């Protein structure tokens, strides 16, 4: 039995047994059960019940908190500093839907080797079409054959899926999706300019990234209006308020999503910042964390994202309310929703995303299930993660309080576990200049007489 820790903010690694007694969130039922003991050997859960931990185990008392499966961020653009922030937030699994290819592969390798902190990842390869507005990530392609070649490159390099972006030629989408599906890859993306979201799903999208990408073609003329510019944000803010959610166009889109089992990664916190930020005032989804971060970040988050005139504020506010109603209606219709951020600071904004879903009207228990088991199912890993059960990986997150009753408790991380490593959120935050949200739980080592070398 051994444990290793070098300095505040660094992880504690154990080899051998570990026990944690606390109330647990059941991601299947959405309920928090009574206190129980969770036994862990190396990185695997080996028992859940009332039996006492072995004498040679490290033991944590949950202190009346709640233990959750590790959280999932479906829209995580990974970077060097993202990993520690994710671990401090209990985000043990993520999906990067498009990044610099070499950087992403290197980061994944460094995380998997234990060189740097970070979540487990599933990655999507970025495909963009050529135009004056092209994003310069992944591959920018000019023909269908070139696109198919790059899809094969992504498959050969272990990518989980592909992401199609704004400047892709609409007629390319169907053959790209067919090639990706032939190779077992997931297909997601923005809806390319001059294409409707309905056509994108019919042509092969398994998922639409961002709620504005799903809804824009219902409030603009998708064949004429160019969504490669900030118009895709301003039109969303100016026109969503007038959309009839009971109208034929939206209901037809919902039925298509149901029939195709297509998912949505809404990134609500991202659009709260886009539509609701005002000069000198943070957007509502930043309120839970902004006073904890350095003042330079606070200042940036209190600057408007868009140049919106004050007389337009009521319209943008009304559009936000309609976006919330859209999210709740999609939830009630059984559309697969996966929480993601596409924003910074990592981890902190995922908590904002979950809070935004609850504030919109989705029960906290359902939101937590979607952020844990739902994410595991989304990436096909629910046999390994997503619930707290024997045989599952011990990717876990202990919080102070009960987030099913008060979703803001999700911020009060006391302990995170992943890959046989304990992470203390408060120490990570302090090392990065962030005021902690809660003090960490203590992993008490076994007595010397009980400890045995592995």
Secondary structure in CASP SS format (residue, H / E / C, confidence):
PFRMAT SS
TARGET T0000
AUTHOR 0000-0000-0000
METHOD secondary structure of the structure
MODEL  1
X C 1.00
X E 1.00
X E 1.00
X E 1.00
X C 1.00
X C 1.00
X C 1.00
X C 1.00
X C 1.00
X C 1.00
X C 1.00
X E 1.00
X E 1.00
X E 1.00
X E 1.00
X C 1.00
X E 1.00
X E 1.00
X E 1.00
X E 1.00
X E 1.00
X E 1.00
X E 1.00
X E 1.00
X E 1.00
X E 1.00
X C 1.00
X C 1.00
X C 1.00
X C 1.00
X E 1.00
X E 1.00
X C 1.00
X C 1.00
X C 1.00
X E 1.00
X E 1.00
X E 1.00
X E 1.00
X E 1.00
X E 1.00
X C 1.00
X C 1.00
X E 1.00
X E 1.00
X E 1.00
X E 1.00
X E 1.00
X E 1.00
X C 1.00
X C 1.00
X C 1.00
X C 1.00
X C 1.00
X C 1.00
X C 1.00
X C 1.00
X E 1.00
X E 1.00
X E 1.00
X E 1.00
X E 1.00
X E 1.00
X E 1.00
X E 1.00
X E 1.00
X E 1.00
X E 1.00
X E 1.00
X C 1.00
X E 1.00
X E 1.00
X E 1.00
X C 1.00
X C 1.00
X C 1.00
X C 1.00
X C 1.00
X C 1.00
X C 1.00
X C 1.00
X H 1.00
X H 1.00
X H 1.00
X H 1.00
X H 1.00
X H 1.00
X H 1.00
X C 1.00
X C 1.00
X E 1.00
X E 1.00
X E 1.00
X E 1.00
X E 1.00
X E 1.00
X C 1.00
X C 1.00
X C 1.00
X C 1.00
X H 1.00
X H 1.00
X H 1.00
X H 1.00
X H 1.00
X H 1.00
X H 1.00
X H 1.00
X H 1.00
X H 1.00
X H 1.00
X H 1.00
X H 1.00
X C 1.00
X C 1.00
X C 1.00
X C 1.00
X C 1.00
X C 1.00
X E 1.00
X E 1.00
X E 1.00
X E 1.00
X E 1.00
X E 1.00
X E 1.00
X E 1.00
X E 1.00
X E 1.00
X C 1.00
X C 1.00
X C 1.00
X C 1.00
X C 1.00
X C 1.00
X C 1.00
X C 1.00
X C 1.00
X E 1.00
X E 1.00
X E 1.00
X C 1.00
X C 1.00
X H 1.00
X H 1.00
X H 1.00
X H 1.00
X H 1.00
X H 1.00
X H 1.00
X H 1.00
X H 1.00
X H 1.00
X H 1.00
X H 1.00
X H 1.00
X C 1.00
X C 1.00
X C 1.00
X C 1.00
X E 1.00
X E 1.00
X E 1.00
X E 1.00
X C 1.00
X C 1.00
X C 1.00
X C 1.00
X C 1.00
X H 1.00
X H 1.00
X H 1.00
X H 1.00
X H 1.00
X H 1.00
X H 1.00
X H 1.00
X H 1.00
X H 1.00
X H 1.00
X H 1.00
X H 1.00
X C 1.00
X C 1.00
X C 1.00
X E 1.00
X E 1.00
X E 1.00
X E 1.00
X C 1.00
X C 1.00
X C 1.00
X C 1.00
X C 1.00
X C 1.00
X C 1.00
X H 1.00
X H 1.00
X H 1.00
X H 1.00
X H 1.00
X H 1.00
X C 1.00
X C 1.00
X C 1.00
X C 1.00
X E 1.00
X E 1.00
X E 1.00
X C 1.00
X H 1.00
X H 1.00
X H 1.00
X H 1.00
X H 1.00
X H 1.00
X H 1.00
X H 1.00
X C 1.00
X C 1.00
X C 1.00
X C 1.00
X C 1.00
X C 1.00
X C 1.00
X C 1.00
X C 1.00
X C 1.00
X C 1.00
X C 1.00
X H 1.00
X H 1.00
X H 1.00
X H 1.00
X H 1.00
X H 1.00
X H 1.00
X H 1.00
X H 1.00
X H 1.00
X H 1.00
X H 1.00
X C 1.00
X C 1.00
X C 1.00
X C 1.00
X C 1.00
X H 1.00
X H 1.00
X H 1.00
X H 1.00
X H 1.00
X H 1.00
X H 1.00
X H 1.00
X H 1.00
X H 1.00
X H 1.00
X H 1.00
X H 1.00
X C 1.00
X C 1.00
X E 1.00
X E 1.00
X E 1.00
X C 1.00
X C 1.00
X H 1.00
X H 1.00
X H 1.00
X H 1.00
X H 1.00
X H 1.00
X H 1.00
X H 1.00
X H 1.00
X C 1.00
X E 1.00
X C 1.00
X C 1.00
X E 1.00
X C 1.00
X C 1.00
X H 1.00
X H 1.00
X H 1.00
X C 1.00
X C 1.00
X C 1.00
X H 1.00
X H 1.00
X H 1.00
X C 1.00
X C 1.00
X H 1.00
X H 1.00
X H 1.00
X H 1.00
X H 1.00
X H 1.00
X H 1.00
X C 1.00
X C 1.00
X C 1.00
X C 1.00
X C 1.00
X C 1.00
X C 1.00
X C 1.00
X H 1.00
X H 1.00
X H 1.00
X H 1.00
X H 1.00
X H 1.00
X H 1.00
X H 1.00
X H 1.00
X H 1.00
X H 1.00
X H 1.00
X H 1.00
X H 1.00
X H 1.00
X H 1.00
X H 1.00
X H 1.00
X H 1.00
X H 1.00
X H 1.00
X H 1.00
X H 1.00
X C 1.00
X C 1.00
X C 1.00
X E 1.00
X E 1.00
X C 1.00
X C 1.00
X C 1.00
X C 1.00
X C 1.00
X C 1.00
X C 1.00
X C 1.00
X C 1.00
X C 1.00
X H 1.00
X H 1.00
X H 1.00
X H 1.00
X H 1.00
X H 1.00
X H 1.00
X H 1.00
X H 1.00
X H 1.00
X H 1.00
X H 1.00
X H 1.00
X C 1.00
X C 1.00
X C 1.00
X H 1.00
X H 1.00
X H 1.00
X H 1.00
X H 1.00
X H 1.00
X H 1.00
X C 1.00
X C 1.00
X H 1.00
X H 1.00
X H 1.00
X H 1.00
X H 1.00
X H 1.00
X C 1.00
X C 1.00
X C 1.00
X C 1.00
X C 1.00
X C 1.00
X C 1.00
X C 1.00
X C 1.00
X C 1.00
X C 1.00
X C 1.00
X C 1.00
X C 1.00
X E 1.00
X C 1.00
X C 1.00
X E 1.00
X E 1.00
X E 1.00
X E 1.00
X C 1.00
X C 1.00
X C 1.00
X C 1.00
X C 1.00
X C 1.00
X C 1.00
X H 1.00
X H 1.00
X H 1.00
X H 1.00
X H 1.00
X C 1.00
X E 1.00
X E 1.00
X E 1.00
X E 1.00
X E 1.00
X E 1.00
X C 1.00
X C 1.00
X E 1.00
X E 1.00
X E 1.00
X C 1.00
X H 1.00
X H 1.00
X H 1.00
X H 1.00
X H 1.00
X H 1.00
X H 1.00
X C 1.00
X C 1.00
X C 1.00
X C 1.00
X C 1.00
X C 1.00
X C 1.00
X C 1.00
X C 1.00
X C 1.00
X C 1.00
X E 1.00
X E 1.00
X C 1.00
X C 1.00
X C 1.00
X C 1.00
X C 1.00
X C 1.00
X C 1.00
X C 1.00
X C 1.00
X C 1.00
END
